[in-house]
Amino acid sequence: MTTEPRSPAEYYMDRREKNLIQRLLKPMDGERLLDVGCGEGNCLRFFRGRGCSVTGTDPSQHMLDMARETLGQRADLCPGDYEDLPFSDNEFDIVTLIFPDSSCNLQRAINEAIRVCSGRIFLGTINRYSPGSACTAKKATLDSYGDPLRSSIPGLIHLIRSALSDTTIKWGSVIFFPSGWYPAGSFFEERIPVMRNPFGSFIGLAFPVTYTHITVQNPLGEASKAKAAGEYLEPGAARRRTGK
């Protein structure tokens, strides 16, 4: 769940996070994007500025109302749970889960993101092992908005591999210091490598999702084979979802 930055330090941290998202995800003009847990629509505005056609969903109607106030008709907004998205299979080019709420089952949320995605997924959370995680959590949400989920690079990779065993995962992190360092400490922050660095308080992972079409002669047998291979077989469908 993403909210608007409210101080110079938060604006700086927000820019660093979005730079990492841009670097890992590379959104392109005309792509259909779904932001799950969109909150006030901060990330929807970012992706719309890069030419994407944006849709946001959030379990909180209050958050959706706030997003509507600033986005107007520039985004499709609808209520929806992380674990049960109200969209068809293969509907979006990009699906993002950025600062998901701690109340969601993240494995199920990832599985749902995979179901509705035909291109690539971005997952961004607070790094539970980073010394600066408290300041990122404060920026991500206020108490009345819920508690953002905290995780780790190994933990997130494990969840992704549980759904897509053969996908290629790119990852990195930013925000390495306490919030009091920013924005004055940007000189030091921006000289730390971000790709494959596990110590930043905001961690991001991106991975592709593609379809391999198959002809199902024996649905039960195919489902067993897909499960054994670590692949995701759509219920009742003659296709197998894999990593790229």
C-alpha positions as CSV (number, residue, x, y, z in Angstrom):
1,M,0.0,0.0,0.0
2,T,1.7,3.2,-1.1
3,T,1.1,6.8,0.1
4,E,2.3,10.2,-0.8
5,P,5.6,11.4,0.6
6,R,5.1,14.2,3.1
7,S,8.6,15.7,3.9
8,P,11.9,16.5,2.0
9,A,13.4,13.2,3.3
10,E,10.3,11.2,2.2
11,Y,10.4,12.8,-1.3
12,Y,14.0,11.8,-1.7
13,M,13.4,8.3,-0.5
14,D,10.4,8.0,-2.8
15,R,12.5,9.1,-5.7
16,R,15.1,6.5,-4.9
17,E,12.5,3.7,-4.7
18,K,11.0,4.7,-8.0
19,N,14.4,4.8,-9.7
20,L,14.9,1.2,-8.6
21,I,11.4,0.2,-9.8
22,Q,12.2,1.9,-13.2
23,R,15.5,0.2,-13.5
24,L,14.2,-3.3,-12.7
25,L,10.8,-3.1,-14.4
26,K,11.3,-0.8,-17.4
27,P,7.6,0.1,-18.0
28,M,6.9,1.0,-21.6
29,D,4.4,3.3,-23.3
30,G,1.0,1.7,-23.8
31,E,1.5,-1.2,-21.5
32,R,-1.4,-2.3,-19.3
33,L,-0.4,-2.1,-15.6
34,L,-2.2,-3.2,-12.4
35,D,-1.0,-1.9,-9.1
36,V,-2.3,-4.3,-6.3
37,G,-2.8,-2.5,-3.0
38,C,-2.5,0.9,-4.8
39,G,-3.4,3.0,-1.7
40,E,-3.6,6.7,-2.5
41,G,-2.3,6.1,-6.1
42,N,1.2,7.3,-5.7
43,C,2.7,4.6,-7.9
44,L,-0.2,4.8,-10.3
45,R,0.8,8.4,-11.1
46,F,4.4,7.3,-11.5
47,F,3.5,4.6,-14.1
48,R,1.0,6.8,-15.9
49,G,3.7,9.3,-16.3
50,R,5.6,6.6,-18.2
51,G,2.8,6.1,-20.6
52,C,1.2,3.0,-19.1
53,S,-2.6,2.4,-19.0
54,V,-3.1,2.0,-15.2
55,T,-5.5,0.1,-13.0
56,G,-5.4,0.1,-9.3
57,T,-7.1,-2.2,-6.7
58,D,-7.1,-1.9,-2.9
59,P,-9.1,-3.6,-0.1
60,S,-9.8,-0.2,1.4
61,Q,-12.6,1.9,-0.2
62,H,-11.2,4.9,1.7
63,M,-7.9,4.6,-0.1
64,L,-9.6,4.2,-3.4
65,D,-11.6,7.3,-2.8
66,M,-8.4,9.2,-2.0
67,A,-6.8,7.9,-5.2
68,R,-9.8,9.0,-7.2
69,E,-9.5,12.5,-5.8
70,T,-6.1,13.0,-7.4
71,L,-6.2,10.7,-10.4
72,G,-9.8,11.4,-11.6
73,Q,-10.5,9.4,-14.7
74,R,-6.8,8.8,-15.5
75,A,-6.9,5.4,-13.8
76,D,-9.4,2.5,-13.4
77,L,-9.9,1.9,-9.7
78,C,-11.8,-0.9,-8.1
79,P,-11.9,-2.7,-4.7
80,G,-10.2,-6.1,-4.5
81,D,-8.2,-8.3,-2.2
82,Y,-4.6,-9.2,-2.7
83,E,-5.5,-12.9,-2.7
84,D,-8.6,-12.7,-5.0
85,L,-8.2,-10.1,-7.8
86,P,-11.4,-9.3,-9.8
87,F,-9.7,-9.6,-13.1
88,S,-9.4,-12.2,-15.9
89,D,-6.3,-14.4,-16.5
90,N,-3.6,-12.9,-18.6
91,E,-5.2,-9.4,-18.4
92,F,-2.2,-7.1,-17.7
93,D,1.3,-6.6,-19.2
94,I,2.7,-5.6,-15.7
95,V,1.5,-6.3,-12.2
96,T,3.0,-4.6,-9.2
97,L,2.8,-5.3,-5.5
98,I,4.6,-2.5,-3.7
99,F,4.5,-2.3,0.1
100,P,1.7,-5.0,0.4
101,D,-0.1,-5.0,3.7
102,S,1.1,-7.5,6.4
103,S,-2.4,-8.9,6.7
104,C,-2.2,-10.5,3.3
105,N,-0.9,-14.0,2.5
106,L,2.0,-13.0,0.3
107,Q,2.3,-16.4,-1.4
108,R,-1.4,-16.3,-2.5
109,A,-1.0,-12.7,-3.5
110,I,2.0,-13.6,-5.8
111,N,0.0,-16.5,-7.2
112,E,-2.9,-14.1,-8.1
113,A,-0.5,-11.6,-9.6
114,I,0.9,-14.4,-11.8
115,R,-2.6,-15.4,-12.8
116,V,-3.6,-12.0,-14.1
117,C,-0.2,-11.2,-15.7
118,S,1.0,-11.9,-19.2
119,G,4.3,-10.0,-19.0
120,R,6.3,-9.3,-15.8
121,I,5.8,-8.6,-12.1
122,F,7.4,-6.3,-9.6
123,L,7.4,-7.0,-5.9
124,G,8.6,-4.4,-3.5
125,T,8.7,-4.6,0.3
126,I,10.5,-3.4,3.4
127,N,13.7,-5.3,4.2
128,R,13.2,-6.7,7.7
129,Y,17.0,-7.0,8.1
130,S,17.9,-3.5,7.2
131,P,18.9,-0.9,9.9
132,G,16.9,1.7,8.0
133,S,13.7,-0.3,7.7
134,A,11.9,1.8,10.3
135,C,12.1,5.0,8.2
136,T,10.9,3.2,5.1
137,A,8.0,1.8,7.0
138,K,7.1,5.3,8.2
139,K,7.1,6.7,4.7
140,A,5.2,3.7,3.3
141,T,2.2,4.1,5.5
142,L,0.6,5.8,8.5
143,D,-0.9,3.8,11.4
144,S,-4.4,4.3,10.1
145,Y,-3.5,2.8,6.8
146,G,-2.3,-0.6,8.1
147,D,1.1,-2.2,8.6
148,P,3.3,-2.7,5.6
149,L,4.7,-6.2,5.2
150,R,8.4,-6.8,6.0
151,S,10.4,-9.5,4.3
152,S,13.9,-10.4,2.9
153,I,15.5,-11.1,-0.4
154,P,15.8,-14.9,0.3
155,G,12.3,-15.1,1.6
156,L,10.8,-13.3,-1.4
157,I,12.8,-15.4,-3.9
158,H,11.6,-18.6,-2.2
159,L,8.0,-17.5,-2.6
160,I,8.5,-16.6,-6.3
161,R,10.3,-19.9,-7.0
162,S,7.4,-21.8,-5.3
163,A,5.1,-20.4,-8.0
164,L,7.5,-20.2,-10.9
165,S,10.5,-22.4,-10.5
166,D,12.4,-21.4,-13.7
167,T,11.8,-17.7,-13.9
168,T,14.7,-15.2,-14.0
169,I,14.6,-12.8,-11.0
170,K,16.3,-9.4,-10.9
171,W,16.6,-7.7,-7.6
172,G,18.2,-4.7,-5.8
173,S,17.7,-2.4,-2.8
174,V,17.9,1.3,-1.9
175,I,17.8,3.5,1.3
176,F,20.7,2.4,3.3
177,F,20.7,5.0,6.1
178,P,18.3,6.4,8.7
179,S,15.8,9.0,7.5
180,G,17.7,11.8,9.2
181,W,20.4,11.5,6.7
182,Y,18.2,12.5,3.8
183,P,18.1,14.5,1.6
184,A,21.5,15.9,2.8
185,G,23.1,12.4,2.8
186,S,22.2,11.7,-0.8
187,F,25.9,12.0,-1.7
188,F,26.6,8.8,0.2
189,E,23.4,7.0,-0.7
190,E,23.9,7.4,-4.4
191,R,27.4,5.9,-4.3
192,I,26.3,2.6,-2.9
193,P,25.5,-0.1,-5.6
194,V,21.8,-1.0,-5.6
195,M,21.7,-4.0,-7.9
196,R,22.0,-7.3,-5.9
197,N,22.7,-5.4,-2.7
198,P,20.6,-7.0,0.1
199,F,21.1,-4.2,2.8
200,G,18.8,-1.4,1.7
201,S,15.5,-0.9,3.5
202,F,13.5,-1.0,0.3
203,I,13.9,-4.2,-1.7
204,G,12.6,-4.8,-5.2
205,L,12.3,-7.9,-7.3
206,A,11.2,-8.2,-10.9
207,F,10.5,-11.4,-12.9
208,P,8.8,-12.3,-16.2
209,V,5.7,-14.4,-16.7
210,T,4.9,-16.1,-20.0
211,Y,2.5,-18.7,-21.2
212,T,3.6,-22.0,-22.8
213,H,0.5,-23.3,-24.7
214,I,-0.1,-27.1,-24.5
215,T,-2.7,-29.5,-25.6
216,V,-4.1,-31.3,-22.6
217,Q,-4.9,-34.9,-23.4
218,N,-5.1,-36.0,-19.8
219,P,-5.9,-33.0,-17.5
220,L,-5.2,-34.8,-14.2
221,G,-2.0,-36.2,-15.5
222,E,-0.9,-32.9,-16.9
223,A,-1.7,-31.1,-13.6
224,S,0.5,-33.7,-11.7
225,K,3.4,-33.2,-14.2
226,A,3.1,-29.4,-13.9
227,K,3.1,-29.5,-10.1
228,A,6.1,-31.8,-10.1
229,A,8.0,-29.5,-12.5
230,G,7.2,-26.4,-10.3
231,E,4.9,-24.9,-12.9
232,Y,1.5,-23.3,-12.5
233,L,-1.3,-25.0,-14.4
234,E,-4.4,-22.8,-14.9
235,P,-7.5,-24.6,-13.5
236,G,-9.5,-26.0,-16.3
237,A,-7.2,-24.5,-19.0
238,A,-5.1,-26.1,-21.6
239,R,-2.0,-24.1,-20.9
240,R,0.8,-24.1,-18.5
241,R,2.2,-20.9,-16.9
242,T,6.0,-20.7,-16.7
243,G,8.8,-18.2,-16.2
244,K,10.4,-16.7,-19.2
